């Protein structure tokens, strides 16, 4: 039977309990044979011409690769240049405009010589920018590349060089100053910082520009060319709105507060309630819609999150089977019949403060998440919750998709979604059981800090919090090292 008093599910418990026997062999079997070899190339020249380096998210799924190109007249003779080429593979939906530009070529990131770098004691904005590798975009002819075409190149650069917080970008071609200003105006870049007390002089040159690309703003959706939603969060909507006018095409949900009395999740007193004063939440996405999609370069697979539909037989079956798996039960305590699980999911569907989510790799479902607004959640009663703080619970139901090489992708993607879905979300929080060292370690890897311990009704929890600023400082969206995010302090060797 479902123990409704244990509604506060363990964050990610059941997802990384060590597998043994057949489960372990299945986990190894699903791992790509070459995944450890999927290292970033030392030079873009080493990338095979047919290797996908970018795949657009749902609904497009368009693939692009990098190929060698002829150097333009104004490029340094010994510097290789490349271009983005769309692969001829089938796409789910044609992009509404050309993202690749055959006249636009670019160099790989180039570092300054050590003799040209600022002194180690200079940490000014100018010095930090100078230490960033430099990339040049060149084009010939009178037509300037579009902002969307520049964005695609930036996507490629930050996918291939995920550790670079910024890149110096030189633009060379007709009306380069216009493209440079567009990049700055959408905050995909900033003007290159000046030395202390140096003043920016007006320039009469229109065929060159120098800006500083920012990894943090790119991954927040700056310059995303498909509308007001970041490209990784498709413009899905509640069922009441037509596809031609999704919720994301309207201004952010207006701020209006309300009072909620909700169950406090106390197993000793199931009827005890908790009061909260919080914003009325945005309408939920339609059941079955894709709410997040991102191609993961080190796995060569697309990770997607789908709003669970409790009336969908497959969705209900997966939830039912996973919750009755003894491995999952250790953390979730939600065993039950099919009808009990249908009622459980229906209650979530009717609850404005949380969303049930299924996650998949390409076309295979593998995990279940619950995302929630923290202020009206039981956790919100134990700290000074912000109006738009969010949290998540997770489980990996399909043991074939376990392992740190996958966790680093879906853990960060789930956090990424919570920040992108509403730009007012300043913190993502969690409350794993204090003894669940595996979950706490993965939280540390992805930017969380341990704020304190909280005594929830059913457990003592480690209250974990990651700020928006810290997450996008780290951008832990690649195959992360098993160290505390940002400071390279090693964790235990076995995760």
C-alpha positions as CSV (number, residue, x, y, z in Angstrom):
1,X,0.0,0.0,0.0
2,X,1.1,3.6,-0.6
3,X,2.2,5.3,2.6
4,X,0.9,8.8,2.0
5,X,2.6,10.0,5.1
6,X,6.0,9.5,3.4
7,X,5.0,11.9,0.5
8,X,8.3,13.7,0.9
9,X,10.3,11.5,-1.4
10,X,14.0,11.1,-1.1
11,X,15.8,13.3,-3.6
12,X,17.2,10.8,-6.1
13,X,17.2,7.9,-3.6
14,X,16.8,4.6,-5.5
15,X,18.8,6.0,-8.5
16,X,22.3,5.2,-7.5
17,X,22.2,2.3,-5.0
18,X,25.1,0.0,-6.2
19,X,23.9,-2.5,-8.7
20,X,25.0,-6.1,-8.4
21,X,24.6,-9.3,-10.5
22,X,22.3,-9.0,-13.5
23,X,21.5,-5.3,-12.8
24,X,25.2,-4.4,-12.9
25,X,25.8,-6.3,-16.2
26,X,22.8,-4.5,-17.7
27,X,24.1,-1.1,-16.6
28,X,27.5,-1.8,-18.2
29,X,25.8,-3.1,-21.3
30,X,24.0,0.1,-22.0
31,X,27.1,2.3,-21.6
32,X,28.4,3.3,-25.0
33,X,31.5,1.2,-25.8
34,X,33.5,4.3,-26.7
35,X,32.1,6.7,-24.1
36,X,35.4,7.1,-22.2
37,X,37.1,7.9,-25.5
38,X,34.6,10.8,-26.3
39,X,37.2,13.3,-25.1
40,X,37.2,16.8,-26.5
41,X,39.6,17.1,-29.4
42,X,42.8,19.1,-28.9
43,X,42.1,20.8,-32.3
44,X,38.9,21.2,-34.3
45,X,40.9,19.7,-37.2
46,X,40.8,16.4,-35.3
47,X,37.0,16.2,-35.5
48,X,35.8,13.8,-38.1
49,X,33.9,15.5,-40.9
50,X,30.8,13.4,-40.3
51,X,30.7,13.6,-36.5
52,X,27.7,15.5,-35.0
53,X,28.9,18.3,-32.7
54,X,25.5,19.9,-32.3
55,X,22.0,18.6,-32.4
56,X,19.2,21.0,-31.9
57,X,16.6,20.2,-29.2
58,X,13.0,19.1,-29.8
59,X,11.2,19.7,-32.0
60,X,13.9,20.2,-34.6
61,X,16.6,17.6,-34.0
62,X,18.7,19.1,-36.8
63,X,22.3,17.9,-36.7
64,X,25.4,19.9,-37.5
65,X,29.1,19.1,-37.9
66,X,32.3,21.0,-38.3
67,X,34.4,20.9,-41.5
68,X,37.5,22.5,-42.7
69,X,37.0,25.6,-44.8
70,X,39.1,27.8,-47.1
71,X,40.8,30.7,-45.3
72,X,39.4,34.2,-46.2
73,X,41.8,36.8,-47.5
74,X,42.0,38.6,-44.1
75,X,42.8,35.5,-42.1
76,X,46.2,34.5,-40.9
77,X,47.7,32.1,-43.4
78,X,48.7,29.4,-40.9
79,X,45.5,29.5,-38.9
80,X,42.9,26.7,-39.8
81,X,39.4,27.9,-40.3
82,X,36.2,25.9,-40.2
83,X,32.5,26.1,-41.0
84,X,29.3,24.7,-39.6
85,X,27.6,22.3,-42.0
86,X,24.1,20.8,-41.6
87,X,24.1,17.1,-41.9
88,X,21.7,15.4,-44.4
89,X,20.1,13.2,-41.7
90,X,16.3,13.4,-41.3
91,X,15.0,16.1,-38.9
92,X,11.8,16.0,-36.9
93,X,10.8,19.5,-37.9
94,X,12.5,21.9,-40.4
95,X,14.1,25.0,-38.8
96,X,12.1,28.1,-39.8
97,X,15.3,29.8,-41.2
98,X,18.8,28.8,-42.2
99,X,21.1,28.5,-39.2
100,X,24.2,27.5,-41.1
101,X,25.9,30.0,-43.4
102,X,28.3,28.8,-46.1
103,X,30.0,32.2,-46.2
104,X,30.7,32.2,-42.4
105,X,33.9,30.6,-41.2
106,X,35.6,30.7,-37.9
107,X,38.9,29.7,-36.1
108,X,39.3,27.5,-33.2
109,X,40.0,29.0,-29.8
110,X,43.5,30.5,-29.6
111,X,45.3,31.4,-26.4
112,X,47.7,34.3,-26.2
113,X,51.4,33.6,-25.8
114,X,52.5,33.6,-22.2
115,X,54.5,36.8,-22.8
116,X,51.3,38.5,-23.9
117,X,49.2,37.6,-20.9
118,X,48.4,39.9,-18.0
119,X,50.4,39.4,-14.8
120,X,49.1,36.8,-12.4
121,X,48.2,39.4,-9.8
122,X,45.9,41.3,-12.2
123,X,42.4,39.9,-11.9
124,X,40.6,42.9,-13.4
125,X,37.8,42.4,-15.9
126,X,40.2,43.3,-18.7
127,X,42.8,40.8,-17.5
128,X,40.3,38.0,-17.2
129,X,39.1,38.7,-20.7
130,X,42.6,38.7,-22.0
131,X,43.2,35.3,-20.5
132,X,40.2,33.9,-22.4
133,X,41.0,32.1,-25.7
134,X,40.2,34.1,-28.9
135,X,38.0,33.0,-31.7
136,X,37.5,34.9,-35.0
137,X,34.4,34.8,-37.3
138,X,35.1,35.8,-40.9
139,X,32.7,36.3,-43.8
140,X,33.0,37.6,-47.3
141,X,30.5,39.6,-49.3
142,X,28.2,42.4,-48.3
143,X,25.7,40.4,-46.3
144,X,26.3,40.2,-42.6
145,X,25.5,36.8,-40.9
146,X,22.3,36.8,-38.9
147,X,22.3,36.8,-35.1
148,X,20.8,33.3,-35.2
149,X,23.7,32.0,-37.4
150,X,26.2,33.5,-35.0
151,X,24.3,31.9,-32.1
152,X,24.8,28.5,-33.7
153,X,28.5,28.9,-33.8
154,X,28.6,30.0,-30.2
155,X,26.6,26.8,-29.4
156,X,29.3,24.8,-31.1
157,X,32.1,26.6,-29.3
158,X,30.7,26.2,-25.8
159,X,29.8,22.6,-26.5
160,X,33.4,21.8,-27.6
161,X,35.0,24.0,-25.0
162,X,32.7,23.7,-22.0
163,X,35.3,24.8,-19.5
164,X,35.8,28.2,-21.0
165,X,33.8,30.8,-19.0
166,X,34.3,33.3,-21.8
167,X,35.7,33.6,-25.3
168,X,37.1,36.7,-27.0
169,X,35.4,37.0,-30.3
170,X,36.8,39.0,-33.2
171,X,34.3,39.7,-36.0
172,X,35.7,40.4,-39.4
173,X,33.5,41.2,-42.4
174,X,31.0,43.7,-43.8
175,X,29.0,45.4,-41.1
176,X,30.8,43.4,-38.4
177,X,30.1,46.2,-35.9
178,X,26.3,45.6,-36.4
179,X,26.6,41.9,-35.6
180,X,28.8,42.8,-32.6
181,X,26.2,45.2,-31.3
182,X,23.5,42.6,-31.7
183,X,25.4,40.1,-29.7
184,X,25.8,42.7,-26.9
185,X,22.2,43.8,-27.1
186,X,20.9,40.3,-26.4
187,X,23.6,39.8,-23.8
188,X,25.2,36.8,-25.6
189,X,28.3,38.9,-25.2
190,X,29.6,42.1,-23.6
191,X,31.9,44.8,-24.9
192,X,35.5,43.7,-24.3
193,X,36.5,45.2,-20.9
194,X,39.0,48.0,-20.9
195,X,42.0,48.5,-18.7
196,X,41.6,50.5,-15.5
197,X,40.9,54.2,-16.3
198,X,40.9,53.5,-20.1
199,X,38.1,55.2,-22.0
200,X,36.3,53.6,-24.9
201,X,36.8,55.7,-28.0
202,X,34.2,55.8,-30.8
203,X,35.3,53.7,-33.7
204,X,34.8,54.5,-37.4
205,X,35.5,50.9,-38.4
206,X,32.4,48.9,-39.4
207,X,34.2,45.8,-40.7
208,X,35.6,44.6,-37.4
209,X,34.4,44.2,-33.9
210,X,35.7,42.7,-30.6
211,X,33.3,41.4,-27.9
212,X,33.5,38.9,-25.1
213,X,31.2,35.9,-25.3
214,X,29.8,34.7,-22.0
215,X,29.1,31.1,-21.3
216,X,26.8,31.9,-18.4
217,X,24.4,34.0,-20.5
218,X,24.5,31.6,-23.4
219,X,23.3,28.7,-21.2
220,X,20.6,31.0,-19.8
221,X,19.2,31.3,-23.3
222,X,20.7,34.6,-24.5
223,X,20.3,34.9,-28.2
224,X,18.2,31.8,-28.5
225,X,16.6,32.2,-32.0
226,X,13.3,30.4,-31.7
227,X,11.3,32.8,-29.6
228,X,11.2,34.0,-26.0
229,X,11.8,30.6,-24.4
230,X,15.4,29.3,-24.3
231,X,15.9,26.7,-27.0
232,X,16.1,23.8,-24.5
233,X,12.6,24.6,-23.2
234,X,10.2,24.1,-26.1
235,X,7.2,26.4,-26.2
236,X,4.7,23.9,-24.8
237,X,1.5,25.1,-23.1
238,X,-1.5,24.1,-21.1
239,X,-4.1,22.4,-23.2
240,X,-6.4,25.5,-23.2
241,X,-4.0,27.5,-25.4
242,X,-3.6,26.9,-29.1
243,X,-0.2,25.8,-30.4
244,X,0.0,29.1,-32.4
245,X,-0.1,31.1,-29.1
246,X,1.8,29.1,-26.4
247,X,2.1,30.3,-22.9
248,X,5.7,31.3,-23.5
249,X,4.6,33.9,-26.1
250,X,2.9,35.9,-23.3
251,X,4.7,37.9,-20.6
252,X,5.8,36.0,-17.5
253,X,2.9,35.0,-15.2
254,X,2.0,38.1,-13.2
255,X,2.9,38.2,-9.6
256,X,-0.2,37.7,-7.3
257,X,0.0,36.0,-3.9
258,X,-2.4,33.6,-2.3
259,X,-2.6,31.5,0.9
260,X,-2.3,27.7,0.9
261,X,-3.0,25.2,3.7
262,X,-1.4,22.0,2.7
263,X,-0.6,18.7,4.3
264,X,2.7,18.9,6.2
265,X,3.8,15.3,5.4
266,X,3.9,14.3,9.0
267,X,3.6,10.4,9.4
268,X,2.8,10.9,13.1
269,X,0.0,13.3,12.4
270,X,-1.2,12.8,8.8
271,X,-3.8,15.6,9.1
272,X,-1.4,18.3,10.2
273,X,-1.3,21.2,7.8
274,X,1.2,23.8,6.9
275,X,0.4,27.4,5.9
276,X,2.2,29.3,3.2
277,X,1.9,32.7,1.5
278,X,3.2,32.3,-2.1
279,X,2.7,33.4,-5.7
280,X,-0.1,31.9,-7.8
281,X,1.9,29.5,-10.0
282,X,2.0,29.5,-13.8
283,X,-0.2,27.1,-15.7
284,X,1.3,23.6,-16.0
285,X,2.4,22.3,-19.4
286,X,0.0,19.9,-21.2
287,X,0.4,16.3,-20.1
288,X,2.6,14.5,-22.6
289,X,4.4,17.6,-23.8
290,X,8.2,17.9,-24.0
291,X,9.3,20.5,-21.4
292,X,13.1,20.2,-21.8
293,X,15.4,18.7,-24.5
294,X,19.2,18.8,-24.9
295,X,21.6,16.8,-26.9
296,X,24.4,15.5,-24.6
297,X,27.7,15.5,-26.6
298,X,29.7,13.1,-24.4
299,X,26.9,10.5,-24.7
300,X,25.8,11.3,-28.3
301,X,22.2,11.1,-27.1
302,X,19.3,13.5,-26.5
303,X,18.0,13.9,-22.9
304,X,14.3,14.9,-22.7
305,X,11.8,15.6,-20.0
306,X,8.1,15.0,-20.6
307,X,5.2,16.1,-18.5
308,X,3.7,12.9,-17.2
309,X,0.2,12.1,-18.3
310,X,-1.5,9.9,-15.7
311,X,-4.1,8.9,-18.3
312,X,-1.5,7.5,-20.6
313,X,-1.2,3.8,-20.2
314,X,2.6,3.7,-20.8
315,X,3.3,6.5,-18.5
316,X,1.2,4.9,-15.7
317,X,2.8,1.5,-16.3
318,X,6.3,2.8,-16.0
319,X,5.6,4.7,-12.8
320,X,3.8,1.6,-11.3
321,X,6.6,-0.8,-12.2
322,X,9.4,1.4,-11.0
323,X,7.7,2.3,-7.7
324,X,7.2,-1.5,-7.0
325,X,10.9,-2.2,-7.7
326,X,12.5,-3.1,-4.3
327,X,15.5,-1.0,-5.2
328,X,13.3,2.1,-5.6
329,X,11.1,1.3,-2.7
330,X,14.1,1.8,-0.3
331,X,14.0,5.5,-1.0
332,X,10.5,6.3,-2.1
333,X,8.2,4.0,0.0
334,X,5.5,4.3,-2.7
335,X,4.6,0.7,-3.5
336,X,0.9,0.2,-4.5
337,X,-1.6,-1.1,-7.0
338,X,-2.1,0.4,-10.5
339,X,-5.2,2.3,-9.3
340,X,-3.4,3.6,-6.2
341,X,-0.6,4.9,-8.4
342,X,-3.1,6.5,-10.9
343,X,-4.6,8.3,-7.9
344,X,-1.2,9.4,-6.7
345,X,-0.3,10.9,-10.1
346,X,-3.8,12.4,-10.5
347,X,-3.3,14.3,-7.2
348,X,0.0,15.7,-8.5
349,X,-1.6,16.7,-11.7
350,X,-4.2,18.7,-9.7
351,X,-1.6,20.2,-7.4
352,X,-0.4,23.6,-8.7
353,X,2.9,23.4,-6.8
354,X,4.4,20.3,-8.5
355,X,4.8,18.6,-11.8
356,X,5.3,14.9,-12.5
357,X,7.9,14.3,-15.2
358,X,9.2,11.3,-17.1
359,X,12.8,11.5,-18.5
360,X,14.2,9.6,-21.5
361,X,17.4,9.1,-23.5
362,X,16.4,9.4,-27.2
363,X,13.2,7.3,-27.3
364,X,13.6,5.3,-24.1
365,X,12.1,6.4,-20.8
366,X,14.5,5.8,-17.9
367,X,13.6,8.0,-14.9
368,X,10.8,9.8,-13.0
369,X,11.1,13.2,-11.5
370,X,8.9,15.4,-9.4
371,X,9.6,19.2,-9.5
372,X,8.0,21.5,-7.1
373,X,7.8,25.2,-5.9
374,X,9.6,25.2,-2.6
375,X,7.6,27.9,-0.7
376,X,4.4,25.9,-0.5
377,X,6.2,22.5,-0.2
378,X,6.7,21.0,3.3
379,X,10.4,21.9,2.9
380,X,9.4,25.6,2.6
381,X,8.5,25.7,6.3
382,X,12.1,25.0,7.3
383,X,13.9,27.9,5.7
384,X,13.3,31.4,4.4
385,X,12.1,30.2,1.0
386,X,12.2,32.6,-2.0
387,X,9.0,33.1,-4.0
388,X,10.4,31.2,-6.9
389,X,12.7,28.7,-5.3
390,X,12.3,25.2,-6.8
391,X,13.2,21.7,-5.8
392,X,13.2,18.2,-7.3
393,X,12.9,14.5,-6.4
394,X,14.2,11.8,-8.8
395,X,14.6,8.2,-9.4
396,X,16.2,6.1,-12.1
397,X,13.8,3.3,-12.9
398,X,15.7,1.6,-15.7
399,X,19.0,0.2,-14.4
400,X,20.5,0.2,-17.9
401,X,20.8,4.0,-17.6
402,X,22.7,4.3,-14.4
403,X,26.3,5.4,-13.8
404,X,28.2,8.7,-13.3
405,X,28.6,9.4,-17.0
406,X,24.8,9.6,-17.3
407,X,24.1,11.2,-13.9
408,X,26.3,14.2,-14.7
409,X,24.1,14.8,-17.7
410,X,20.6,14.4,-16.3
411,X,21.4,15.9,-12.9
412,X,22.6,19.1,-14.4
413,X,19.9,19.1,-17.0
414,X,17.1,18.9,-14.4
415,X,18.6,21.8,-12.6
416,X,19.1,23.7,-15.9
417,X,15.3,23.3,-16.6
418,X,14.3,24.7,-13.2
419,X,16.3,27.8,-13.8
420,X,15.2,28.3,-17.4
421,X,11.5,27.6,-16.9
422,X,11.2,30.8,-14.9
423,X,14.0,33.4,-14.8
424,X,12.8,34.5,-11.4
425,X,14.0,31.2,-9.9
426,X,17.1,32.2,-7.9
427,X,17.7,28.9,-6.0
428,X,17.2,25.2,-6.5
429,X,17.0,23.3,-3.3
430,X,16.9,19.7,-2.1
431,X,16.5,17.7,1.1
432,X,18.2,14.3,0.8
433,X,18.4,12.1,3.8
434,X,21.5,13.1,5.8
435,X,22.9,9.6,5.4
436,X,22.5,9.5,1.6
437,X,26.1,10.4,0.9
438,X,25.8,9.5,-2.8
439,X,23.1,12.1,-3.5
440,X,24.8,14.7,-1.4
441,X,28.1,14.2,-3.3
442,X,26.3,14.5,-6.7
443,X,24.8,17.7,-5.4
444,X,28.2,19.0,-4.4
445,X,29.5,18.2,-7.9
446,X,26.8,20.3,-9.5
447,X,27.1,23.4,-7.4
448,X,25.0,22.8,-4.3
449,X,26.2,23.7,-0.8
450,X,25.1,22.2,2.5
451,X,23.1,25.0,4.3
452,X,22.1,23.1,7.4
453,X,20.3,20.0,8.6
454,X,16.5,20.1,8.9
455,X,14.3,17.7,10.9
456,X,11.5,16.9,8.6
457,X,8.6,14.9,10.1
458,X,9.9,11.6,8.6
459,X,13.7,12.1,8.5
460,X,16.7,14.3,9.2
461,X,17.7,15.9,5.9
462,X,20.7,17.7,4.5
463,X,19.3,21.0,3.3
464,X,21.1,21.7,0.0
465,X,20.9,24.9,-2.0
466,X,22.4,26.1,-5.3
467,X,22.0,29.7,-6.4
468,X,21.3,30.7,-10.0
469,X,24.5,32.7,-10.0
470,X,26.6,29.8,-8.9
471,X,25.1,27.3,-11.2
472,X,25.7,29.5,-14.3
473,X,29.2,30.3,-13.0
474,X,29.9,26.6,-13.2
475,X,27.7,25.6,-16.1
476,X,28.1,21.9,-15.1
477,X,26.5,20.7,-18.3
478,X,29.2,18.5,-19.6
479,X,30.8,15.2,-18.3
480,X,31.8,16.7,-14.9
481,X,34.8,15.7,-12.9
482,X,33.9,14.1,-9.6
483,X,35.0,17.1,-7.5
484,X,33.2,19.8,-5.6
485,X,31.9,22.1,-8.2
486,X,34.2,25.0,-9.0
487,X,37.0,24.3,-6.5
488,X,38.3,20.9,-7.7
489,X,38.3,19.4,-4.2
490,X,38.2,15.7,-4.8
491,X,35.4,13.5,-3.5
492,X,35.5,9.8,-2.7
493,X,36.9,7.8,-5.7
494,X,33.8,5.5,-6.1
495,X,30.6,7.2,-7.1
